[in-house]
Amino acid sequence: MARRSPLINVMVSAAMKASRGLRRDFGEVEQLQVSRKGPADFVSIADKRAEKILFEELKFARSDFGFLMEEHGEIAGERDDVRFIIDPLDGTTNFLHGIPHFAISIAVEERKEITAGVVYAPLTDELYWAEKGQGAFLNDTRLRVSGRTKIEEALLATGIPFKGRDGHETFIAEMTEIAPQVAGIRRFGAASLDLAYVAAGRYDGFWEAGLNAWDVAAGALIVREAGGYVTDFKGSQNVVEAGSIIAANDRLHAPLERMLKRVHRNMQAS
């Protein structure tokens, strides 16, 4: 059985407690009160409630940590070198449409480096977790990225810009470039789970732009600890601040990166 550190246990305990409310609310999704944050960008009472639980549980256990959260932004801690990065409900649109594909994502950032990550899918009870240098796990099973080496055999995942977001024309160009060269492309609507699936070898790669720190912090570490390679579109490994991400095994990352760079060069030249 994989041995979890005290910090991972704290994160898992908080995620489990917050997940109980999400499961309950998902079963009553038609009755949820929903407000609009922006065009096609919803936030539910369930989302806010889950974040409150996560904050209270983690603050109690690690009172000196700071926080960066999707709904309430940044909250300074006694220490300025460590913080939790939290997405209480990644896949909100799925959740509000009754699609059972969403997750809680929690990461720890120490001195600008992600050192621990948890992604929990409440409805499937799948717990993905990792610590720097200790490997990545699905519940208690060690994870490894896929061993595929040919891009034409790769199943990739991505995110699609929606109403109110920029990048529609660029995304169409990316699909035009990549889709004919791979076995398939999926869009499931929760970046943290897309990354977890790359770590588990279910997807061979993932790319997306227009992301926030809480979308990728935990998942990027889990992919790396499963043997994968993660950069932004420009090749930097600091994906938390970049807003874009490419994740794959070490054989497929390079061809995927080349295709995306070619698209972006052509877009800039036109």
N, C-alpha and C positions, 0 to 999 in steps of 0.2 A: 504494500500500500504506500502511495506517495505521502511523504511527510510534509505537512504545511507548517510554515513559520507562524509565530504569534500574530504577525501583521496580516498575513493572508487570512488567518482565522478570523480576525476582526473584520476584514473586508467581506468575507463570505457570510459571516453572521449578519452583518448589516444588509447585505443583498437579500438574504433569505427572509429577513423580517419585512423589508420593503416589498418583496415579491408577493407576500400574502395578500396585500391590498390590491396589487395589480391583477392577480388571478381573480379576485372577487369582482373587481370593477370590469374586467374583461367579460365576465359572464353577464354583466348588466350594461353593456356598452351603449345600448340604445337610450338608457336613462341618464347617461353622464351629462353633466353641464360642461359645455365646451365654449371657449372663447377664442377669438382669432388673434394671433400674434402678428400676422401678416398674410398676404395672399397665399393660400394653400399651405400655410404653416400653422398647424393647430397646436394648442396646448390644452390639456384636459385637467380636470380636478385630480384625476388619478396621477398624472405626471407630477403635479405640485406636491401631492401628498407623499408620493414615493421619495421625492427629493428631501422633504422635511425629515422623514424617517432616517434616510441615509445620513443626513447632516447630523442629526441628534445622536445617532448611534456611533458614528465615527468620531465626532467631537468628544463624546464621553470617553471613548477608548484612547484617543490620541489628541488630547486637549491643546497641544502646542502646534499642531499642524494647521496650515492654511487650507483654503478650499478654492477651487474653480469649478463652478456648477453651471449647467445650461440655463436654468431658470433664474437663479439669484446672483449669477456672476461671480466675481472674485471677493473672497473674504480673507483678510490677512490673519495669520496666526502669530503666536509668540515667536516662532522661528520663521525666518524669511527664506530658508533654503529647502523647505520640504512642504508639499501640499498634496491633497487629494484632488484628482480631476474626475468629475462625476457626470455621467449622463443617466438620469433616473429612468428614462424610457426611450431607448433608441428604437425607432420604428413606430413613432407616435401615429402616423397616418395609417399604418397597418392596424394598429391597436383600435383606432376609432372606426375602422371599417370592418372590424370583426375578423381580421386576418391574423392567425395565431403565430406571428413571426416578429418577435420583439425581444429586447434584452435590457438588462441593467448593466452598465459599464462603470467600473471604478479603477482608477490607476493611482499610483503614487509616483510623484515626480520629486527627485532629490537632486539639487544642484543642476537643474535643467536636464536631467536624465531620468527616463522612466525606469523604475526599478522593480515595480510590482504591478500586476494587472489581473483583474477579475472581470469576466463577462458571463452573466448568468441569464439563461433563457427559462423563464418561470414555467411555461406551459409544457416544455419537453424535459424539464429538470436537468438540463445540460449545463454543467459548471466548467467553464474554461478558465484556467488560471496559470500564472507563470510568475517567477521571480528571476531577476537577472542572474545568469550563471547557473541556474538550478533546473532548467528545462521547463517545458510546457505540458499541461495535462488537461484531459477531459475527464472530469470527476477524478478517478484515481488511475487512469490509463495514460501513459506517456504518449505525447503527440509527435508526429513527424510530418513535414510537408510532403507532397507527392513526389514521386521519383520520375515523373515524365520528363522527357528531354526534347520532344519535338513539339514546336508551337502548333502545328497542324492537328495535334491530338489533344490540345489543351482546352479545358472547360474554364472559362473566365467569368468573373463577376464584375459588375460596375454599378455606378449610380447615375441616374438620369436627372438633369436639372429640370425643375418643375416651375410652375407659374410663379413669377416674382423673383426668380433667380436668373442670373446671367449664364451665358455659356451654351445656349441651345445650338447655335450654328457650329461651334467648336465640337460639341458632342456628336453631332451628325457626321462631321468630318472624321472623328475618331472611329465611329462605327463603320463608316465606309472603308476606312483603311484596315481595321482589325478584323471585322466579322468574316470576310472571305478567306482569312488565313488561319482560322481556328475552328475547333470542333463545335463550339457553342458559346453563347454569352447569356448570362442570367442577371436579372435585376430584382433583388428580393427586398430592398428597402430598409436595411438596417446595417450600416457599415461595420459596426462592432461584430456582428455575427458573420458578415462576409469575411472579415479578417480571421475570425475564429475558424471558419470553414476552410480557409487556406491553410491554417495551421494543422487542421485535421486531415488534409489531403482530399477534401471533398471538392474544393475548387483548386485549380492549378495556379491561379493568379487573380489579382483584383486591382482595379485602378479607379480613381475618382478624384475630381477636383471640387472646390467649393466646400471643403470640410472644415470643422472646428476641432479644437484640441480634444474635447470630450468624445468626439466621434471615433478617434483613432488611437488615443493614448494607450489604452489597455490592449487593444487588438494588435497594434504594431509590435509590442513586446512579446505577446503570445506567439506571433508568427516568427519572430527572430529566435525565440527560445525553442521553437519547433524546427529550427534549421533553415528558415526562410530568409530572404533578403528583402529589405524594405527601404525605399527612398521616396523622395518627392519627385516631381516631374523633371527637376533640374539635376537630380543625382545626389542631393543632400540627404543625409540620414536623419536630420532633425525634422521629422514629419509633423511633430506636434504644433509647430508654429508655421508650417509651410502652407497649409490649406489644400495640399494635394498629396496623393499617395500612390505608389506602385508596390505591390507585394506579390512575391512569387518564390519558387525555389531558385537556386542559384543558376540553373540552366535556362530557365524561361524568363527570368527578370530582364536580362539584356535584350532579347528580341522584342519584348513588349515595350521596354523603354525606348528602343530605337524607333518603333512604329509611332509612338506618341510624340517623340521629338520631331519626327518627320512631318507629322500633321501640324504641329505648332509652328514649325519653321514656314511651312507653306501658308498657314493662316496669316502669319506676320508679313510674308512677302506679297500677299495678294491685296 
